[in-house]
Amino acid sequence: MTATLDTPSSPDPLCQGASDPRLEGIRDRLLRGERLSMDDGDVLYSTPDIWGVCELADMVRRRLHGDAAYFNINRHLNYSNVCALSCKFCEFYRKQGDEGSYTRSLDEIRAEARSAVDAGATEMHIVGGLHPFQPFEYYTDMLRAIREVAPSLHLKAFTAVEIVHLAKIAKVFKRDDRTAGIRWVLEHLKEAGLGSLPGGGAEVFDDRVHDEAFKGKIRSDVWLDVHRVAHELGLNTNATILYGHIEDRHERLVHMDMLRTAQDEALARLGYQPDASGAITLTRRGVRQPTPDMSERGGYFQTIIPLPFFPDGSELEHLPGPGGLENLRTLAVARLMLDNFPHVKSFWIMQTLDMAQLMLQCGADDIDGTVVWYDITKVGGADTHQETTSVDLQRVIRGAGFQPIERDTLYRRVIRDGVEWRLA
């Protein structure tokens, strides 16, 4: 379901009476559909008027999506927590043989896929650790096994970090021509059933932060290469930012700027024309939002997902992590800075349903799905069984004042009759 900016289903808030006059100039630029500068981003992060920032983000969000708010019926599959890396912020990883380590068999994966179909899911979200001993065929066999028993499921699988790992274990990754190996892997995964890429593994695009918090993980240039190649192959992708650890706010803005530059390239491939400044924004009047029917020309970033850092159990557990207001501000800033991303997601698993509801009024238009099993992050002592229902998701959305729209992975509207569904 898409909308153009000529026919919003609700009027733009005027955002009058903001206590910080600097926000008025930013508001004027937003209303003209202009790209905000890094200096503007610094203002958005430094102003004491956080509610003015959230109101601006809500204005942009409503211009793009009216009163629609999206959710989906999905299942997460973490196929293994065995990982060659030891990122300081991560509580998920285990080494081979450690207590609690696991790697799912193909039979277990088939059972998860059948269970997802029985629950009416439209998507399976698949990520895991960088297993040092599993062959490349394990991953293509995994996708084929799911397609065999659940052909209707869209397979959103493998972060950019995992894709590079797969290129290395397949012995096709070459540092002097890394995109060739990335392309080889993505082509083979797509042939096996891969439908799109999730946005994980981006963390924060900064070498200082990278070297201190997740040394050994791919850097920003390689992460972006994976997504560029995926877009060239017609695969849509998402993007994340993991904030609230050792990075500063300006480094978050640099991360967002690098993402929107990469999105400019993707949208240009789809035929979008830049403005006088060279930017391609989706917030200008009359701009059509990208849709899956453009995939023959290429893919694009669908969604930005700001993820708060949870220190518990990691090597960085001495840090406090971000508070609720910082979470709201960062999501709002992401909506305002990433003017060429169609969607902003408040991932309720890491934000909680209550915070996700508030975030719908601060720039988010999506709260993800039913999830069921999630082993990466556990909020407030939760275990791996972290599930909600479509009824609860719709209740949360309506409570925020929006109209719930069930979507598939590519943001096409879903018409449902129990576990049976079809695309509108």
Stockholm file with secondary structure:
# STOCKHOLM 1.0

chainA/1-424         MTATLDTPSSPDPLCQGASDPRLEGIRDRLLRGERLSMDDGDVLYSTPDIWGVCELADMVRRRLHGDAAYFNINRHLNYSNVCALSCKFCEFYRKQGDEGSYTRSLDEIRAEARSAVDAGATEMHIVGGLHPFQPFEYYTDMLRAIREVAPSLHLKAFTAVEIVHLAKIAKVFKRDDRTAGIRWVLEHLKEAGLGSLPGGGAEVFDDRVHDEAFKGKIRSDVWLDVHRVAHELGLNTNATILYGHIEDRHERLVHMDMLRTAQDEALARLGYQPDASGAITLTRRGVRQPTPDMSERGGYFQTIIPLPFFPDGSELEHLPGPGGLENLRTLAVARLMLDNFPHVKSFWIMQTLDMAQLMLQCGADDIDGTVVWYDITKVGGADTHQETTSVDLQRVIRGAGFQPIERDTLYRRVIRDGVEWRLA
#=GR chainA/1-424 SS CCCCTTSCSSCCCCCTTCSCTHHHHHHHHHHTTCCCCHHHHHHHHHCSCHHHHHHHHHHHHHHHHTTEEEEECEEEEECBCBCSCCCTTCSSCBCTTCTTCCBCCHHHHHHHHHHHHHTTCSEEEEECCCCSSCCHHHHHHHHHHHHHHCTTSEEEECCHHHHHHHHHHTTCCCGGGHHHHHHHHHHHHHHHTCCEECCTTCCCCCHHHHHHHSTTSCCHHHHHHHHHHHHHTTCEEEEEEEESSSCCHHHHHHHHHHHHHHHHHHHHHTTCCCCTTSCCCSCSTTCCCCCGGGTTTCCCEEEEEEEECCCTTSTTTTSCCCCHHHHHHHHHHHHHHCTTCSEEBCCHHHHCHHHHHHHTTTTCCEEEECEEECCSCCGGGCCSEEECCHHHHHHHHHHTTCEEEEBCTTSCBEEEETTEEEEC
#=GC SS_cons         CCCCTTSCSSCCCCCTTCSCTHHHHHHHHHHTTCCCCHHHHHHHHHCSCHHHHHHHHHHHHHHHHTTEEEEECEEEEECBCBCSCCCTTCSSCBCTTCTTCCBCCHHHHHHHHHHHHHTTCSEEEEECCCCSSCCHHHHHHHHHHHHHHCTTSEEEECCHHHHHHHHHHTTCCCGGGHHHHHHHHHHHHHHHTCCEECCTTCCCCCHHHHHHHSTTSCCHHHHHHHHHHHHHTTCEEEEEEEESSSCCHHHHHHHHHHHHHHHHHHHHHTTCCCCTTSCCCSCSTTCCCCCGGGTTTCCCEEEEEEEECCCTTSTTTTSCCCCHHHHHHHHHHHHHHCTTCSEEBCCHHHHCHHHHHHHTTTTCCEEEECEEECCSCCGGGCCSEEECCHHHHHHHHHHTTCEEEEBCTTSCBEEEETTEEEEC
//
